[in-house]
Amino acid sequence: MINVLFKAAGISGVLSLLTAAPVWGADDIDRARIEALVNDTIAPLMAEQRIPGMAVALSVNGQRHEFSYGVADQATGQTVTPHTLFELGSISKLFTGTLAARLQASGAISLDDPASQYLKALEGTAFDDISLLELGTYTAGGLPLQFPDEVQDEASMIDYYRNWQPEYAPGHQRLYSNPSIGLLGYLTAQRLGQPFEALMSEYVFAPLGLENSYFQVPDAHQADYAFGYSKEDAPIRVNPGMLDAQAYGVKSTAADVLTLVEANMEDSALEAPLRQALADTRAGYFSVGDMAQGLGWESYAYPLTLEQLLAGNSLEVILEANRAERQTPPLPPRKDALYNKTGATNGFGGYVAFIPGERLGIVMLANRNYPNQARIEAAYRILTTLAEAH
């Protein structure tokens, strides 16, 4: 593929275009149709949402298709390329869930254990009755979306957890929370006595072959790190915070995230513990309306309507407590399901989804935080159009 400058709907950028061939076979025609579908969906989206740059990666029947649009840096005009690093925001939770499940698969931890078993400072607190699984599925009893402002270091974080009192009985209400799944990652690292980032590299990034995923972008790759943009078009990047690595701290390429997606769809080549771990992240531990909550992944029976998918990713589901029904045993991973996850920081917005039974997956990363509804509508259009073409 080659990158070609384009102007459409008032925005400037690049499109990944196929080089011309004198004779086109069936695969070339399919690739051209896919490219047209993606371009026709993404260019208007970028114009409407004022997105400077995007990377889109598709997996279609085992074939990868990557597209680069717009700019990673508005000041210099540096274009988005397949190597551009985006902040994943809460898409990072997929990796945290995978690490916890991987360590459970090898017997190092058990998600059924009480959280206080993994940190002596939590003994005698509410976490005696809260499991690691409940932390990972936001059903601990009402941990908030973010830490309060006074939590600025590890000591104040531990003090916060020690004094926190649940609003709900554990396992009955789902309230989306960085401190909840963040604590899962923290306790996992505490049990093994190693830094969380090192464990992620050893047990998840390296085995999956993710060579362009980082918590701290190395100096050698700083030139690939896109700037995010605020509503006022000011360049912005994420600020470090407590448990940021565990909850929202990964920077990655669309291609690396697509590798995670493909591993969840086609895992036969992976070692058994990692294969089991990926399956465990896709299990449905709690049902919240039409959505089943896994470890990071959220799933829906497929086919489903756009309205169902939007409802499961609405602000009401993200910001409010919702009744959660525990599934005993957990719902097993399904081929006839759509798995998805949104993610954002102040300057970036992303979405990832896949349908195992259709062998379709999509990753959309942008350097502006724009509404979930717009991301989901675009991805749904692309995925359902491709599914109908099978």
N, C-alpha and C positions, 0 to 999 in steps of 0.2 A: 504494500500500500504506500501511497505518497500523500503528503499533506499539501493542500492547495488553499491559498487565501480565498476567502469569500466574503461577500456582504449580502445579508438577507435581513429583511424586516428591521433595518436600522442598526444592526450589530455587525461588528467585524470579527473575524476569527479564521479558523482553519477547519476544513473537513478532511477526514481520511477518505481518499478516493481510490478506487481500483485503477491500475494501469490498463490501458486499452490493449485488447488482444485481437488478432485478426480473425480467430475462430472461437466462438463461445460454446462451451459445453453446458450440460445441465447444471453443474455445480456453479459455474460462472453466473448463470441466469439467476439461480437462487441467491447467490451472494449479492448480485446487483439489486434484487428485490428487497433483500434485507436492508441493504444500505439506503435505498430510497425510503423505506418505511422509517428507519431510525432518523434520517435527516429531516424528513417531513414532520416528524414528531418533535425533535429536539430544537430545531431552529426557531419555531414559534414559541416554544417554552422559554428559551433563553431571552427572546425579545420581550415577551410578556413579563417575565420575572426579573429582567435586567441582570442576568447572570453573565459575568465576564467570561468564564470558561467552564467547560465540562469535559469529563471523560466518561464514555459509555462502553461497557464490555458485555457481550452476549455469548452465551453458550447455546448452540442450536444443534441438537442431535450429535453432540460430541465435537462439533466444530466451533472454534472461537472466532469472534468478530469484534474488533476493537476500533473505536472512533474517538477522535480528539477534536474538540471545538474551542474556539475563542482563545483567550489569553490567561496565563497564570499570574501575570504581573502587569497591571494597567500602566504603571509608570514607565516600564521599559518596553512594553509590547511583546514580551516573551510569550510565545505561544504554548498552549497545552500540548503535550506529547504523551506517548505511551509511558514515559518515565516520570511524569508529573506526580508528585506526592500531594495528596489531599488529607485534611483532617477528617477522620471517620466519625468523630463524636460517638454516639451510642451504638453504632455498628461494632465498636470495640467490644461490646458486651458479648458478642458472638464468640470472640476469642477467649474471654474470661470463662464463659460457660464451657467451652471446649477443654480448656486446661483443667478445670475442676473435674469434669467427666473423665478426662484422660487419667488423672491421678487416682480417681475412684476405680477405674478399670484395672489399674495395677495394684490395687489394695492399699495405697498410701493414705487414702481418706475414705470416708463414707458420707454421702450426702444426707443420710438419715441421722447422723450424729448431731447432738446439740451443739450450737455455736460455742458455748462457753467451754466445751471440752478442748477447744483448740487455742484458748488464750486464758491463762489463769486469772487475769484481771477482770474477766467477765463472769467468773464464778460467783454465784449468789445474786445474779442480776436476772432481768427478764430473759436473757439469752440462754438460761438453763432450759427454757421450754421452747426455744426457737431453733429449728434445724438449719443446717447448711442449705438444704433444698429450698426451704422457705425464704432464706435470704436471696437465693438465686432466681426465685420466681416472684419476688416483690410481695410476698404474702406473710411477712414477718409480723405484721400487726400495725402498720402505719408509719414506717420510717419515711421521712419526707423526700421530695424530689432532690433537694440539695442540702448540704450541711448548712447550719446557721453560720453567719459571718464570723462568729467568735472562734470557730474551729479552724485554726491556722497551722497547727503542728500535730505531731503524733500524740503527744501527751494530752492536748485538749480534745483530740478525737476520741481517745480511749475514755477520757472523763465524760464526754458526751454520751457514748454508748452505755457507760456504767449507770448514768442517771436517767437515761431514756426509758419512758414507760409506754407500752403499746396502747393504742386506742381500741384495738380489736383483738380478739383471740387469734393466735397464729393459725394460718391456713384457712381463713374465712373471707378475707378481703384482700384484693390486689390493689396496691398503690405503687405505681411506677417510681423507682427510687434509685439514685446513684449510691447513696450510703448503704443500701441493702445489698445489691450485687457487688458493690465495691468491697464490702466487708467479707463476702464470700472469697474474693480473690486474695484479700489481705490474710485471712485465716488460713487459706490453703498454703500460702508462702510461709506463714508462721509455723505450720505443722512440719514442713520440710526443712525449715531453717535456712532458706535461701531467698534471695531477692525475687520478687514476683516477675520482674522483667527477664531475669535469667532463666527461670522456670518456663516462661512462655517461649523463649527462644529454643530451649532444649526439647520441650515436649510438644510444641505446636508449630511454631514458625519453621524450624529446620526440617522436621519430618514431612511437612506439607510442601516444602520447597519454596517458601515465601522469602525471597531474597530482597524485597523492597518494602518491607514493613518494619516500622520503628516506633519506639516510644520517644526517644530523643534522636532527631535526624542527625546523622553524622556530618561532619564538616564536608566530607567528600561529596555529599548529596544535597547540600544546602541549596545549590543552584536549581535543583528539581522541586524544591518545596514551594508550592504555590502560596501566594498571599490570598487570604480570605478578604471579603469586603462587607463592611457594615451597611446598614440602610442608607447611611450618608455617603457611601462609597469610599470610606476611609479604609486603608489597608489594615488588616487585623489578623492576629494569630492567637491561638488558645493560650490562656495563662495557666501555669501550673496550679494545682489545687490538691487537697487531700484525696487520696485514692483516685487521682485522675487516670493513672495508667490502667487501673482495674475497671473503670467505668466509661471513660470517653477519650483515652489518650493515644490511640494508635494513629499513626500517619502512614498511608499506604497508597499504592497505585490501584487503578481499577482492575488491572490484570491479576494482581495478587489476591484481591478480594474475590475475583471470579474463580481463582484456584480453590479457595475455600468452598465456594458454591459447588464447583464440580466435584470436589471430594465428598460432599454430602450427597451428590446424585450418583457418583460412580466411585465407590470406595473399595472396590475389590483388590486394588493393588497395594493398599495400605496395611501396615502391621495390625494384628488383631486388636491390641488395646486401643489404638487410635480409631480403628474402624468402629469399635464398640462405643467409644466416647462420642463420636459424631452421631451415632444412632441415639445415644442418650440425650444429646442436646435437642434432638428433634421430637423426643417423646412429649406427649401432652400431659403435664402433671396437674394442671388446673384448667377448668373451662371458665371463660368469661364471655358470656353471650356466645356468639358464633366462633370466637377465637379460642384456641388451645395454647396455653402458655408453656413453652419449653424452657431450656436453659439458654436464654438469648433469643432463639427463634420463636416466632409466633406463627401459628398455622391455622388454616381454614380448610374445610372440606372443599374439594374442587370437582366440578366447576362452581364458581361463585359469582355473584354480581359485583359490579363496581361499588354499589352502595354498601354491600356487606364489608368489603375491604376498607372502604373509607370509614365506616362506623368503627371498625376495630382499631383504626389508627387515629381516631378523633381526639380532640383536646379533652373531651370528657373521660376517655379511657386513659389518657396520659396523665392528666392533672387531678383526677378525682378517684376516690376509693370506689371499687366496683366489686360486687359479690363474686367470690371465686368458689367454684365447686371442685373439690379434690377428686381426682380420678384414681381409683384404686382397683386394679393396678393402673399405672399410667397408660394412656393411649399410646399404642406402638407407632413408630414412624410409618407414614403412609405414602404410597405412590400417588394416590388420588387426593393430593393436598397441595395447597400453595403455602409456602413458607416465606416469611418476609421480616425485615427489620429496617426501621428508619434510624437516622443518626444526624446530629447537628452539633456544631459549636457556633459561637457568635458570628463567624465568618464563612462557615461551610455548611452544606446540606447534602445528605446522601440517602440513597435507598437501594436495597438489595432484595431480590425475590427470586424464587425458583419453583418449578412445578416438576417433581421427579417423574411422574407418569408421562409427561410430554417431553422430557429431556430438554427443558428450556430453563435458562437462568439469565438474569440481568443484573448489572451493577451500574448505578448512576451516581457519579460524584461531581459536585459543583462547588465553586468557590464563592458562593453566597448561600446564606441560610434562607430558603424560601419555603412556602407552606407545604406541609405533608400532602395535602390534597392534590396539588399540582404535580408533585413527584409521582404519586400513586396513579393518577389519571394517565400520565404519560407512559409509565411502565406497563400498566394494565392494557393500554392500547397496543403496545408493541407485543406483549406476550400473547394476548388473545388472538391478535391477527396472525401471528406465527403458528399458534396452536390450530387455528382453523385451516391453515394452509397445509397441515400434515396430511 
